């Protein structure tokens, strides 16, 4: 018996005793039965301590990203892919095998497909009107890319057939894209999910090499126009996008220095406050990385793969490229943080079957021939002069 029940029992017993003895009368209903704990009314214990509540605080969510530059398929590249396939068909996979580890492990990987894919029943073509074998898309998917930007000066090279062939193959493989369209709605901003983060990827180009839009359907691709880009970014935000990435096909070919067009348009779109990251390509050489109005802007990734230089008009630095990674964090309050980009320099080896080489790791690889390492070191120094502050640590 606890103390409270003991005190209650004593009080009740004392009261009955006093009542019986005070006037000599029998208490109505009283009996000779002894009072025991079982005959006493139970005491209900209550608590005034409020129940504990648990508040769940949302955690920040971070996604990793990787970007690669122009996939420009000259005839020498697809002929090498035929050799890889044993003389029949095309196999581009070996060309990308050495850089695949930089791509396949990230949450969102985006490349730039410079040229349309070949239409059914047709053969691939090269400069000036390009089309690449559909097997190229298989290699892009197999390398780990999730999507491509497709707005370029070659978007209209094969007209409607080229656009439809490209996007139909992408659909079949589960590859996303921005920059080409089969319908007016397809060119509009779309929102997709990466680890719970709502993302929009937009793609624009400076022009189409004076090729008119097929059938006058200007919605088939998208030109760089700050007003349009800002409007598209606002549409994406209205649709719930947390992160907006803009791919820009711009710059002067072979020129490391930025053009006025790049400077003017990067300033115009980034000061809108609607864009989180800008990624550029087209110049076929590595260009600088910097923050414009607080927005990380990768002005020129150069080529992921091509056969440049094909003429004296293109210098050896057109073999240089870079894969750039970063992390983007969505905070509980809805704000977004983009980490400083990290550069993995690459070089297109045209002497061993056309292979994209990751320079930092291949320089440490004892199986890479010394003559190739000499070329890698030359390429490394060219890229270091432009984006060396962003280089990944060699490992």
C-alpha positions, 0 to 999 in steps of 0.5 A: 500500500502506498502512502496516499492510500494508507493515509486515506484508509486511516482517515476513513477508519478514524471517521467511522470510529468517531461517529460510532463513539461520539453518541453511542449510536450505531452507524447506519449500514455499519457491520462488524466486518473488518476494514481491509484495503480491498474494502476501501475505495481505490484512489486514482492517481493523476498527473499534470505533466503534459505529454511530450511532442516530437517536432521533425525538422527537415534536413537539407537535401544534396544532389551531385551533378556532372556536365560534359561538353560537345559530343560532335561526331565527325566521320572519323569518329563514327568510322572508328566506332565501326572498327570497334564494332568489328566492321559492322555497325557502330560501337562508341562505348570504348571511346568513353570507357575511361571517363565513365567513372566520372559520370556514372556515380552522380545523381544527375549527369548532363551532356551536350549532343551537338548533332541530331541522330540519323533517321531510319534508313539513312546513313550518318553524315558529317560537316557541314550537315551532321547526323550521328548513328543512333548507337551513339545514344546507346553509349551516352546512356551506357556512360551514365548520362541522364539527359542532354542539352540539344539546342545547337547550331546543328539542331536543324541540320536534318530537319524534322526527321533528324529531330524526331529520330533523336527524340524517339531514340532518347525516349526509347532509352529513357534519356531526357533532353531539352532543346529540341521538340516534336510538338510546341509543348515539348519545348516548354519548361519541364520539371523532374525529380532528383532525390526529392529536389524539383529540377528544370533544365533549359537549353538554348543556342545562338543560332542554326547556321542560317538554316531556317526552322523546318516548315517555319516551326520556330518552336522546334528549338530555342534561341538565346533571348534573355527575355525568353529565358527569364520567362521560361525560368519563371514558368519553371518556378511557378511549376514548383522547380527548386533548381533551374539549370540553363545550358547555353550554346554560345561563344566564338569557335576556337577562342578562349576569351569570352565574347560580348554576347556571352558576357551580356547574356550571362549578366542579363539572365543571372541577375533575374534571381531565377537561375541557379547554374549556367553551363556553356559549350560550342567554342570547342575550347575550354573557357573560364568559370566564374560567378556572375551575379552570384551564379556559377557560370561554366562558360565553355566545357569544350568538347567531350568528343570530336575529331578536331582539329580537322583543319589548320583553322582549329588549334590543338587545344580543340582536343582539350575538354573538361568534365565539371562536377558540383553539388547542389543543396536544397535547404528546408527554407527553400533556398539553394546552394551551389558548390564551387565547380570542380574540373576534371580535364580531358583530352581526345586521343585521336591516335588510339581509336579515338578515346576520351582520356581523363588527364589526371588519372591517366597521368598516374596510370602505368599502362598509359604510354609515355608518348601519350602522357607527354600529350596529356601534360601539354593539354593539362597546362593549356587547360590549367591556364584557363581553369586551373583554380578549379582542378580536382586533386589528382588521385 
